[in-house]
Amino acid sequence: MSDILSQEEIDALLAALSRGEVDADSLRQEQTKKKIRLYDFRRPNKFSKDQLHTLQVIFENYSRSVSTYLSAQLRAAVQIDVLSVEQLTYDEFMRSLPNPTIMCVFSLQPLEGSAIMEINPNLGFAMLDRILGGPGLPPERIRPLTEIEITLIERLAQRMLSYLEEPWSGIIELQPVMDRIESNPQFTQIVSPSEMVVIISLESKIGDVLSLINICIPFLVLESITGKLNVNYYYSSSVKERSKDSALVLKNRIENAMVPVKILIGSTVITVRELLELAPGDVIPLERRLDEDLEVVIGQKPKFRGKPGVVGNRLALKITEIVSEVDDDA
């Protein structure tokens, strides 16, 4: 029975009260009794609802970033969404995994301990098939990875894990580091079987293959930062004002950024036949007068005009005019 009564249940309760089938005093006494909440000492809940909600927000941001990366890397449509965030024992998580599977054991430095990113074999082999030039289909029979496939998965997983840094930056500066690849869940023990872990299940679709990526983080790994795992802290940290030092660093990076500079000598239009018949000594007339200034293009836009010349033994251009915004828009 839900906490909120429907209209039919309210009418039935009022009718029972009017007929004397239900005593109002007994209902009041029932409400004043202490409520008993079941507690399983074998599965103590160590993460609060607010902490689980914060983890969901973090991994929703992570899902968007890693979806974009995999789409470009695999050259296929990739969609990843957070399916669930729940806590259970490490033994229950291990017993829910297929054998063999793809388990990427990694650390979240400076946090102590290890975590696991489990990629369903169907999804993992679909990724490998796309990387190796195939259509992205899983094999008919799941098998352990070869040495070459393990190397490819390690590189892909390390890049996927690196996208954890940004969504966690509002709480702690993390540096995920790949440790190893395992295939048998029975031989992968990062904590004791009864230890509580949080499981973030990511529903992943690559092309026509739909499966799960499970990220397992033990409570012992996150224990030192559980006080920061709340939505208010997460959002307040992510919108902090930039300090003067960070603004100076950003300014220096922008000033030292490399931009392409091109000087357009001229342009013309010729036919394909004329292009094929070109030979040494032929002259192509350009649509520019000999005394006309050349355009200096920064990026994709003309910004200056100038006259060509020579400085020492190098070609050079002398700036004679700055292109205004009006000319640029025209």
C-alpha positions in Angstrom: 0.0 0.0 0.0 1.4 3.4 -1.0 1.7 6.3 1.5 -0.8 8.4 -0.6 -4.4 7.0 -0.6 -6.5 7.1 -3.7 -10.0 8.7 -3.7 -11.6 5.2 -3.6 -9.5 4.2 -0.6 -10.4 7.5 1.2 -14.2 6.9 0.5 -13.9 3.3 1.7 -12.1 4.4 4.9 -14.8 7.0 5.7 -17.5 4.5 5.0 -15.9 2.0 7.4 -15.6 4.7 10.1 -19.3 5.7 9.7 -20.3 2.0 10.0 -18.1 1.5 13.1 -16.0 -1.2 11.4 -12.9 0.9 12.1 -12.2 2.7 15.4 -10.7 6.2 15.0 -9.0 5.9 18.4 -7.2 2.7 17.3 -6.0 4.5 14.2 -4.5 7.3 16.3 -2.8 4.8 18.6 -1.4 3.1 15.5 0.1 6.4 14.2 1.7 7.1 17.6 3.5 3.7 17.7 7.2 3.7 16.8 7.9 2.7 13.3 10.3 -0.3 12.9 12.6 -0.1 10.0 14.3 -3.3 8.8 18.1 -3.2 8.8 20.2 -5.9 7.2 23.5 -6.1 9.0 24.9 -8.2 6.2 24.2 -5.4 3.7 24.6 -2.1 5.6 23.8 1.0 3.5 26.8 3.2 3.6 25.8 5.7 0.9 22.9 8.1 1.6 20.3 8.9 -1.1 21.9 12.4 -1.5 25.3 10.8 -2.1 23.9 8.4 -4.6 22.1 11.3 -6.4 25.4 13.3 -6.5 27.2 10.3 -8.1 24.4 10.1 -10.6 24.9 13.7 -11.6 28.7 13.2 -11.9 28.3 10.2 -14.1 25.6 11.8 -16.3 28.3 14.5 -17.1 30.8 11.7 -17.7 28.4 9.8 -20.0 28.1 12.8 -22.3 31.8 13.3 -22.5 32.7 9.7 -23.2 29.9 9.3 -25.7 31.4 12.1 -27.8 34.9 10.6 -27.5 33.7 7.1 -28.6 31.7 8.5 -31.4 34.8 10.1 -32.9 37.1 7.2 -32.1 34.9 4.4 -33.4 33.4 6.4 -36.2 29.9 5.3 -35.2 26.8 6.6 -33.4 27.4 6.1 -29.6 24.9 6.8 -26.9 25.6 6.3 -23.2 23.1 7.0 -20.4 23.1 6.4 -16.7 20.8 3.5 -16.1 21.1 3.1 -12.3 23.2 4.0 -9.3 22.9 1.5 -6.5 24.9 0.0 -3.6 25.4 -3.7 -2.9 28.1 -6.0 -1.7 31.1 -6.8 -3.8 30.3 -10.5 -3.8 26.8 -9.7 -5.3 28.4 -7.6 -8.0 30.9 -10.3 -8.9 28.2 -13.0 -9.1 26.2 -10.9 -11.5 29.0 -10.7 -14.1 29.5 -13.1 -17.0 32.6 -15.2 -17.4 34.6 -14.3 -19.4 34.1 -10.5 -19.3 36.3 -7.4 -19.7 37.2 -5.9 -16.3 39.5 -2.9 -16.3 41.0 -2.5 -12.8 42.1 1.1 -12.2 42.9 3.5 -9.4 41.6 7.0 -8.6 44.7 8.8 -7.4 45.1 10.3 -4.8 42.3 8.1 -3.4 43.5 4.8 -2.0 42.3 1.5 -3.3 41.1 0.2 -6.7 37.9 0.4 -8.7 36.6 -1.6 -11.7 35.1 -0.6 -15.1 33.4 -3.7 -16.4 32.6 -3.7 -20.2 30.1 -6.3 -21.3 31.9 -8.7 -23.8 29.4 -8.0 -26.6 30.1 -4.3 -26.3 33.8 -4.7 -25.9 34.2 -6.9 -29.0 31.9 -4.5 -30.9 34.4 -1.7 -30.0 37.4 -3.8 -31.1 35.7 -4.7 -34.3 35.1 -1.0 -35.1 38.7 -0.1 -34.2 40.1 -2.8 -36.5 37.9 -1.7 -39.4 34.9 -4.0 -39.1 31.2 -3.2 -39.0 31.1 -3.3 -35.1 29.4 -6.6 -34.5 30.1 -8.9 -31.6 31.3 -12.5 -32.3 28.9 -15.4 -32.2 30.8 -17.0 -29.3 32.3 -15.0 -26.5 36.0 -15.8 -25.8 38.9 -14.3 -23.8 40.8 -11.5 -25.3 44.0 -12.0 -27.2 47.2 -10.1 -26.3 46.7 -7.6 -29.1 43.1 -7.1 -28.1 44.1 -6.5 -24.5 46.5 -3.8 -25.6 43.8 -2.1 -27.7 41.3 -2.3 -24.8 43.8 -0.9 -22.3 44.5 2.2 -24.5 40.8 2.7 -25.1 39.8 2.2 -21.4 42.6 4.6 -20.2 41.2 7.3 -22.5 37.7 6.6 -21.3 38.8 6.8 -17.7 40.6 10.1 -18.3 37.2 11.7 -18.9 36.4 11.1 -15.2 38.7 14.0 -14.2 36.4 16.9 -15.3 33.0 15.8 -13.7 34.9 15.0 -10.4 36.8 18.3 -10.4 34.1 20.0 -8.4 34.8 17.6 -5.5 38.4 16.4 -5.9 41.1 16.5 -8.4 41.4 12.8 -9.6 43.8 11.1 -11.9 42.5 7.7 -13.1 45.2 5.2 -13.9 44.7 1.9 -15.6 46.2 -1.1 -13.7 45.3 -4.2 -15.6 42.7 -6.1 -17.6 41.0 -9.2 -16.0 38.5 -11.6 -17.6 37.5 -13.9 -14.8 35.4 -12.2 -12.0 36.3 -15.0 -9.5 40.0 -14.0 -9.6 39.4 -10.3 -9.3 39.3 -9.3 -5.6 39.9 -5.6 -4.9 38.0 -5.7 -1.6 36.5 -8.4 0.7 33.3 -10.0 -0.6 31.1 -8.5 2.1 32.4 -4.9 1.5 29.8 -2.4 0.2 30.4 -0.9 -3.2 28.5 1.5 -5.4 27.6 0.3 -8.9 27.0 2.9 -11.7 25.4 1.1 -14.7 25.8 2.9 -18.0 23.5 1.8 -20.8 25.6 1.9 -23.9 24.5 1.7 -27.5 27.2 1.4 -30.3 25.5 1.1 -33.6 23.0 -1.8 -33.2 24.7 -3.3 -30.1 23.1 -2.4 -26.8 24.7 -3.5 -23.5 26.1 -2.2 -20.2 29.3 -0.6 -18.8 29.4 -1.1 -15.0 31.7 1.0 -12.9 32.3 -0.4 -9.4 33.7 1.9 -6.7 34.2 0.5 -3.2 33.0 2.5 -0.2 36.6 2.4 1.2 37.8 4.3 -1.9 35.3 7.1 -1.5 35.2 7.1 2.4 37.5 10.1 2.7 35.3 12.3 0.5 31.8 11.2 1.4 31.3 14.5 3.2 31.7 16.3 -0.1 29.3 14.0 -2.0 26.3 16.2 -1.9 24.6 18.2 -4.7 25.0 21.6 -2.9 28.7 21.2 -2.5 29.1 19.8 -6.0 27.4 22.8 -7.7 28.8 25.4 -5.4 32.3 24.2 -6.1 31.8 24.0 -9.9 30.7 27.7 -10.1 33.5 29.2 -8.0 34.9 32.5 -9.3 38.2 32.2 -11.1 41.2 33.5 -9.1 43.6 36.1 -10.5 46.2 33.4 -11.0 43.9 31.1 -13.1 42.9 34.1 -15.2 46.5 35.0 -15.8 47.3 31.4 -16.8 44.4 31.4 -19.2 45.5 34.7 -20.7 49.1 33.4 -21.2 47.7 30.3 -22.9 45.6 32.3 -25.3 48.4 34.7 -26.1 50.8 31.8 -26.9 48.2 29.9 -28.9 49.3 29.1 -32.5 47.1 30.4 -35.3 47.6 29.8 -39.0 48.6 32.8 -41.1 48.2 32.8 -44.9 49.0 35.4 -47.6 46.7 35.2 -50.6 48.7 36.1 -53.8 45.6 35.7 -56.0 43.0 33.4 -57.3 41.5 32.3 -60.6 39.2 29.7 -62.1 40.2 27.2 -64.8 38.6 24.1 -66.3 39.6 20.5 -65.6 40.9 20.2 -69.1 43.1 23.3 -68.7 44.4 21.8 -65.4 45.3 18.5 -67.1 47.1 20.2 -69.9 49.3 22.4 -67.7 53.0 22.1 -68.5 56.3 23.7 -67.2 56.5 27.3 -68.5 52.7 27.9 -68.7 51.4 31.1 -67.1 48.2 31.3 -65.1 46.9 34.9 -64.9 45.4 35.7 -61.4 42.5 38.0 -60.7 44.7 40.6 -59.0 46.6 43.7 -60.3 50.3 43.9 -59.9 50.2 47.0 -57.7 47.3 45.7 -55.6 47.9 44.8 -51.9 47.8 41.2 -50.8 45.4 39.8 -48.2 46.7 38.4 -44.9 44.3 35.7 -43.6 44.3 34.8 -39.9 42.5 31.6 -39.4 39.6 31.9 -41.8 39.2 35.7 -41.9 41.2 38.4 -43.7 42.7 40.8 -41.1 45.4 42.8 -42.9 46.6 43.9 -46.3 50.2 44.4 -47.3 52.9 44.6 -50.0 55.2 41.6 -50.6 59.0 42.1 -50.4 62.2 40.6 -49.2 64.1 40.9 -45.9 67.5 39.4 -46.1 67.1 36.1 -47.8 63.5 35.6 -46.7 60.2 36.5 -48.3 58.3 39.1 -46.3 55.1 41.2 -46.3 54.8 44.8 -45.2 51.5 45.6 -43.5 49.8 48.6 -45.1 46.2 48.3 -43.9 44.1 46.7 -41.1 40.9 45.2 -42.4 38.0 46.8 -40.5 35.1 44.7 -39.1 32.8 46.3 -41.8 35.1 45.1 -44.6 35.3 41.7 -42.9 31.5 41.3 -42.7 31.2 42.4 -46.3 
